[in-house]
Amino acid sequence: MLTKAHPERFFIGSIMLAFAALIMTTVGIKPQLLQNLQFLILLVSLLLVIWIGFKAGKFQIITNRLRNRAIGWLIAATCSAALWSFAQKSTQIVFPALKEFRKIWNTFEPFALFATIVFILFALILFIVGSRDSKLERPGFIERSLVNNLSSKIAALPMVFTAVGVFVIATLWTVYHSFTNSRMLPKSEFIGLAQYERLWNSDRWYMSIENLAIYGACSLIFSLLIGFMLAALLDQKTRFENTFRTIFLYPFALSFIVTGLVWQWILNPDYGVQKIIRSLGFDSFVFNPLYNMDIVIYGILVAGLWQGTGFIMCLMLAGLRGIDQEIWKAARIDGIPMWKTYIQIVIPMMRPVFITTLVIIAAGIIKVYDLVVAQTSGGPGMSSEVPAKYVYDYMFGAQNLAQGFAASTMMLVSVLIVLIPFVYLEFGRRKNA
Amino acid sequence: MGSISLNNINKSFGSTEVLKNINLDIADGEFLILIGPSGCGKSTLMNLIAGLEDLNSGEIIIDGLNVSDESPKDRDIAMVFQSYALYPTMNVARNICFGLEMNKVPKSEQESILKRVSELLQIDHLLDRKPGQLSGGQRQRVAMGRALARSPKVFLFDEPLSNLDAKLRVEMRTEIKKLHKRIGTTMVYVTHDQIEAMTLADRIAVLKDGELQQIGTPYEIYNDPVSHFVADFMGSPGMNFIECIVKDENLIIESGGKKYEILIPCKDALNKSNLDVVLLGIRPEMLTEVQPSTVGNKFIQKVKFDVEVIEPMGADTVAIGQWNETEVMVRLSPESGNSAGNGFDLQVDTSKAILFDPSSGLRLR
């Protein structure tokens, strides 16, 4: 005898079968024997549903709020599926009007398909949970994540898909292909760690890493130091504060390319600082950092600092402004010297600002590329190469994708090595506290 | 110990004069309250005493030493702030000891001070916590502990109770008063809450627009204010001010649809002023229901009063009506307040009534 619970379970079962059929249709099954399997499964599930309906007399699908929501996800899935089907040739033959907009349909095709699958998955989860916990007094994790604010979650999904697609899938794809011998086009032929061996045997890569280390360390220290000093000075009720702030922030409005060009001219011995000083009568004066292999990276560093410190200053100034004036008064009455107040009280209080700043500076260091291209193109020789330039040059210049991928994977790994303990400390600590 | 003299103090920010020629002497061990509406310069005066702002002219003498140009740490003062200004990244113990540490007090001495202060304020179980983990009242105690640790000559309190809820405020108020009794140090306390001022102060200094209006004991300020402003500022519910026409040394009042000639005590002042219209100031508690035992007081008179609004406050009931088309608050017992309506028999006791010049707001004496 069928109890009330049975038809629901069968119904879930049939939906699962239909889902399997959908996946099979999309993936496509090669062997002749299985070619029509999906239709068979679909037919079986349909028959099952009809049989259940017949036996149970009536459907009791919407018996609680979870399953009610599942219907919502199913409707969303149907819409996505419809959108996907508009891009299919067979549909377009039946409805020629759709052909007019086939560019739109083609754009949305992969997203719609992906969304359909995800939505059906959500609906299934809700059905299963809704069937298992028939009482549902307290909203559980699934209900909180899939049911609350349903519409806003649906709206956020395209962005989630994009982020997952771009960051996760593209990253995995890159790492995967760094183990292949891809040249101009990606290939799937594994050659093990050969690309990495070649990378670590290359002088240019070593030079790049060394430069990045110098640039990174100096940029980090000086950006924070100069940025904080400027902010602290501006915070002393300075006259014309707005003017100074604007002046310091202006370079940030320029792109790295423009910054690089400007500083290339300034540091150029023929029409920059050296020329001016020589024309004042100091004929033997030499100042050409961009043409000296030993110090060229500092020439780039100066341009980078000039561009970036203003922004760091603004962040720091915002942080300083967030500190209660009474804290300063209390410190003065306690007889704490100003510099000690900064170091012992104010800077610890600005910890969140410093972390934000650190992340921004670190991201800027890792991706430094255009500054080098505009100022020196990696020269003289290869003395101002940086990893990002190495990656770009190998991927698009030398047409050796796998080598570029290996280099970018190394960059990712080094970032993760720095980042993971940091994140662990920062967030683990907060959870314990 | 810690007497303070403020001589001819002037302070202006740009072209705005914030303090105008303030002269104030605070005796050793005194609890002085600076009170005034917001923007009257009371916090600026406090900052000047603390040395957080520079004087434009005048001098500040603490314990016989001219400290006008000294930095805050050399003035031997301690201050408690409205927002408590605890260092959020340090725990309570370090908050209390940080100032000592900076002034190179030996470690063992720091510990004994910490022990003494934390026991005095009952915060010894909180020493390991960060300020963020404390309640408002606890933070307030820690802030006071930090001030106490320095054993200064003078304590400065800058609206220390404003951020607390009403009940806690009353508790901490008592706490501060007890503390003052126990340690006997000079305290200067800024507030805009007149109840705090009345309950805590040895003397109250009332400021308005950067000028010292009056300084005196709470009793003097309450019963013998020098001006309309001071009388209006102190007391809750506030004093009633009624413009009255003078007739034969009496004042004419229209109440409950009838005219009365009210007898007042300060006739000499009234005669001297030669005014036809004066401002009568009378506190609500002098206007009550008819009391049985009032024989022999010639200033007690009876008038009819139309009650428009009743505001029960528990201990007593405030009824609001009109005299000479001006709102008047009277203070009734809860029993008679409940039944008060039109034509209520009101007993007016003018023995403490005072008169002001309606144009200048100054007291007629």
HADDOCK unambig.tbl for C-alpha pairs under 7 A between the chains (distance, minus, plus):
assign (segid A and resid 326 and name CA) (segid B and resid 81 and name CA) 6.88 0.50 0.50
assign (segid A and resid 326 and name CA) (segid B and resid 85 and name CA) 5.44 0.50 0.50
assign (segid A and resid 327 and name CA) (segid B and resid 85 and name CA) 4.71 0.50 0.50
assign (segid A and resid 327 and name CA) (segid B and resid 86 and name CA) 6.87 0.50 0.50
assign (segid A and resid 329 and name CA) (segid B and resid 52 and name CA) 6.79 0.50 0.50
assign (segid A and resid 330 and name CA) (segid B and resid 85 and name CA) 6.39 0.50 0.50
assign (segid A and resid 332 and name CA) (segid B and resid 72 and name CA) 6.38 0.50 0.50
assign (segid A and resid 332 and name CA) (segid B and resid 73 and name CA) 6.74 0.50 0.50
assign (segid A and resid 333 and name CA) (segid B and resid 72 and name CA) 5.14 0.50 0.50
assign (segid A and resid 333 and name CA) (segid B and resid 73 and name CA) 5.16 0.50 0.50
assign (segid A and resid 333 and name CA) (segid B and resid 78 and name CA) 6.58 0.50 0.50
assign (segid A and resid 334 and name CA) (segid B and resid 73 and name CA) 6.17 0.50 0.50
assign (segid A and resid 334 and name CA) (segid B and resid 99 and name CA) 4.70 0.50 0.50
assign (segid A and resid 335 and name CA) (segid B and resid 73 and name CA) 4.55 0.50 0.50
assign (segid A and resid 335 and name CA) (segid B and resid 99 and name CA) 6.53 0.50 0.50
assign (segid A and resid 336 and name CA) (segid B and resid 99 and name CA) 6.78 0.50 0.50
assign (segid A and resid 336 and name CA) (segid B and resid 102 and name CA) 6.04 0.50 0.50
assign (segid A and resid 345 and name CA) (segid B and resid 87 and name CA) 6.45 0.50 0.50
assign (segid A and resid 348 and name CA) (segid B and resid 89 and name CA) 6.36 0.50 0.50
assign (segid A and resid 349 and name CA) (segid B and resid 88 and name CA) 6.91 0.50 0.50
assign (segid A and resid 349 and name CA) (segid B and resid 89 and name CA) 6.30 0.50 0.50
